[in-house]
Amino acid sequence: MATDTAHDKQAVKDYLLGLQDHICRELEAEDGTGRFREDSWEREQGGGGRSRVLTEGAVIEKGGVNFSHVFGAQMPASATAHRPELAGRSFEAMGVSLVIHPYNPNIPTSHANVRFFIAEKPDAEPVWWFGGGYDLTPFYGNEEDCRHWHRTARDACAPFGDNIYPFFKKWCDDYFYLKHRDEPRGIGGLFFDDFNELGFERSFALMRAVGDSYVPAYRPIVARRKGEAYTEQQRDFQLYRRGRYVEFNLVYDRGTLFGLQTGGRTESILMSLPPLVRWDYDWQPEPGSAEAALTEHYLQPRDWIE
């Protein structure tokens, strides 16, 4: 069993490193001038990663695409809170996580990650699972973009069963929700965690399908919107709405909590935060405006494909 598990872990790691390379190449090509800077890092308690950050490109104001592989003798509190049976096990966690913050308010912010966890102890079967997904956070909504995003997500899940996309979509809607604001972070997409129901090979294939579909989901949206003009008022609204992104990542995001609690590299964990953001006290959009349409129309649970 140990040999098979080690082989499986290496296969996952090889895929994740290749995925990071692929996404960075695609985003650099769409940006045109920006290039990712790479920092390799080691974690004192075990493991490390490579962080890649692009700043001040032609299209991307700040983007990060990170790979990490960390391990330790004991699971952190963020992982055992909803799985208490894992306490006392050693663990390995590896994944690719990314966030892209474009300049143009007509281009949504996007987030994606795929990850693998395995918890082990002597004389016991390892406990493993996959997780991940992606979600889209528009500032000025566009029906075509939203439909394309969700169609791509649905098609990625289709080979694994008709129930996968609606299940992961609802999970995403429920997870990326700011309870203190009583509103979603964006228009959703896919989210799954603790997933091993299809067995290792099929669950791994599902994670790959999600990871591989991120570029086809996001790059066409960037290509369509990057040349559109925008005003200073629209830019201010973008910075205001970015505040919601920061609030979610620092208050609710499991990946952020896991990274901080396991002694991960803080610069890499917080690379998801935007470079510029603003909070305006009790700001309200003009009735009937495009800004009002964001919360009234786009940030509402709905079936984007039909």
Solvent accessible surface area in square Angstrom, and as a share of the most:
residue,aa,sasa,rsa
1,M,133,0.60
2,A,82,0.64
3,T,109,0.63
4,D,89,0.46
5,T,12,0.07
6,A,56,0.43
7,H,129,0.58
8,D,30,0.16
9,K,30,0.13
10,Q,93,0.41
11,A,36,0.28
12,V,0,0.00
13,K,53,0.23
14,D,78,0.40
15,Y,36,0.14
16,L,0,0.00
17,L,46,0.23
18,G,38,0.36
19,L,8,0.04
20,Q,0,0.00
21,D,44,0.23
22,H,65,0.29
23,I,3,0.01
24,C,6,0.04
25,R,147,0.54
26,E,42,0.19
27,L,6,0.03
28,E,37,0.16
29,A,63,0.49
30,E,16,0.07
31,D,7,0.04
32,G,46,0.44
33,T,98,0.57
34,G,7,0.06
35,R,147,0.54
36,F,27,0.11
37,R,170,0.62
38,E,81,0.36
39,D,41,0.21
40,S,89,0.57
41,W,31,0.11
42,E,161,0.72
43,R,22,0.08
44,E,175,0.78
45,Q,109,0.48
46,G,12,0.11
47,G,23,0.22
48,G,9,0.09
49,G,13,0.12
50,R,49,0.18
51,S,4,0.02
52,R,32,0.12
53,V,40,0.23
54,L,0,0.00
55,T,81,0.47
56,E,142,0.64
57,G,9,0.08
58,A,63,0.49
59,V,17,0.10
60,I,6,0.03
61,E,11,0.05
62,K,33,0.14
63,G,0,0.00
64,G,1,0.01
65,V,0,0.00
66,N,15,0.08
67,F,10,0.04
68,S,37,0.24
69,H,26,0.11
70,V,10,0.06
71,F,84,0.35
72,G,16,0.16
73,A,89,0.69
74,Q,126,0.56
75,M,10,0.04
76,P,13,0.08
77,A,70,0.55
78,S,27,0.18
79,A,8,0.06
80,T,24,0.14
81,A,85,0.66
82,H,84,0.38
83,R,47,0.17
84,P,98,0.61
85,E,103,0.46
86,L,0,0.00
87,A,65,0.51
88,G,55,0.53
89,R,22,0.08
90,S,46,0.30
91,F,7,0.03
92,E,32,0.14
93,A,7,0.05
94,M,5,0.02
95,G,10,0.10
96,V,3,0.02
97,S,43,0.28
98,L,1,0.00
99,V,2,0.01
100,I,1,0.01
101,H,2,0.01
102,P,1,0.01
103,Y,60,0.23
104,N,8,0.04
105,P,0,0.00
106,N,22,0.12
107,I,0,0.00
108,P,5,0.03
109,T,1,0.01
110,S,1,0.00
111,H,18,0.08
112,A,7,0.06
113,N,21,0.11
114,V,4,0.03
115,R,41,0.15
116,F,3,0.01
117,F,23,0.09
118,I,4,0.02
119,A,0,0.00
120,E,51,0.23
121,K,96,0.41
122,P,120,0.75
123,D,159,0.82
124,A,40,0.31
125,E,117,0.53
126,P,20,0.13
127,V,33,0.19
128,W,46,0.16
129,W,7,0.03
130,F,0,0.00
131,G,0,0.00
132,G,0,0.00
133,G,2,0.02
134,Y,2,0.01
135,D,2,0.01
136,L,0,0.00
137,T,11,0.06
138,P,6,0.04
139,F,3,0.01
140,Y,22,0.08
141,G,24,0.23
142,N,45,0.23
143,E,52,0.23
144,E,78,0.35
145,D,4,0.02
146,C,1,0.01
147,R,85,0.31
148,H,35,0.15
149,W,0,0.00
150,H,0,0.00
151,R,91,0.33
152,T,21,0.12
153,A,0,0.00
154,R,87,0.32
155,D,80,0.41
156,A,14,0.11
157,C,0,0.00
158,A,55,0.42
159,P,89,0.56
160,F,25,0.10
161,G,29,0.28
162,D,138,0.71
163,N,100,0.51
164,I,8,0.04
165,Y,20,0.08
166,P,71,0.45
167,F,102,0.43
168,F,0,0.00
169,K,26,0.11
170,K,128,0.54
171,W,68,0.24
172,C,0,0.00
173,D,35,0.18
174,D,85,0.44
175,Y,34,0.13
176,F,8,0.03
177,Y,65,0.25
178,L,0,0.00
179,K,143,0.61
180,H,101,0.45
181,R,92,0.34
182,D,109,0.56
183,E,24,0.11
184,P,21,0.13
185,R,3,0.01
186,G,8,0.08
187,I,7,0.04
188,G,5,0.05
189,G,0,0.00
190,L,0,0.00
191,F,6,0.03
192,F,0,0.00
193,D,10,0.05
194,D,35,0.18
195,F,5,0.02
196,N,57,0.29
197,E,128,0.57
198,L,61,0.30
199,G,34,0.32
200,F,34,0.14
201,E,119,0.53
202,R,114,0.42
203,S,0,0.00
204,F,13,0.05
205,A,21,0.16
206,L,0,0.00
207,M,0,0.00
208,R,78,0.28
209,A,25,0.20
210,V,1,0.00
211,G,5,0.05
212,D,75,0.39
213,S,12,0.08
214,Y,1,0.01
215,V,13,0.08
216,P,67,0.42
217,A,0,0.00
218,Y,1,0.00
219,R,68,0.25
220,P,43,0.27
221,I,0,0.00
222,V,8,0.04
223,A,52,0.40
224,R,83,0.30
225,R,25,0.09
226,K,80,0.34
227,G,76,0.73
228,E,65,0.29
229,A,96,0.75
230,Y,91,0.34
231,T,78,0.45
232,E,139,0.62
233,Q,122,0.54
234,Q,42,0.18
235,R,40,0.15
236,D,51,0.27
237,F,11,0.04
238,Q,0,0.00
239,L,23,0.11
240,Y,20,0.08
241,R,15,0.05
242,R,2,0.01
243,G,0,0.00
244,R,24,0.09
245,Y,5,0.02
246,V,15,0.09
247,E,24,0.11
248,F,0,0.00
249,N,9,0.04
250,L,88,0.44
251,V,84,0.48
252,Y,51,0.19
253,D,20,0.11
254,R,88,0.32
255,G,50,0.48
256,T,9,0.05
257,L,66,0.33
258,F,26,0.11
259,G,11,0.11
260,L,84,0.42
261,Q,92,0.41
262,T,10,0.06
263,G,37,0.35
264,G,17,0.17
265,R,73,0.27
266,T,70,0.41
267,E,126,0.56
268,S,9,0.06
269,I,30,0.15
270,L,56,0.28
271,M,14,0.06
272,S,10,0.07
273,L,35,0.17
274,P,13,0.08
275,P,62,0.39
276,L,95,0.47
277,V,48,0.28
278,R,89,0.32
279,W,129,0.45
280,D,47,0.25
281,Y,212,0.81
282,D,102,0.53
283,W,87,0.30
284,Q,128,0.57
285,P,40,0.25
286,E,130,0.58
287,P,124,0.78
288,G,81,0.77
289,S,27,0.17
290,A,59,0.46
291,E,18,0.08
292,A,2,0.01
293,A,34,0.27
294,L,1,0.00
295,T,43,0.25
296,E,121,0.54
297,H,75,0.33
298,Y,23,0.09
299,L,4,0.02
300,Q,84,0.38
301,P,105,0.66
302,R,79,0.29
303,D,78,0.40
304,W,6,0.02
305,I,28,0.14
306,E,170,0.76
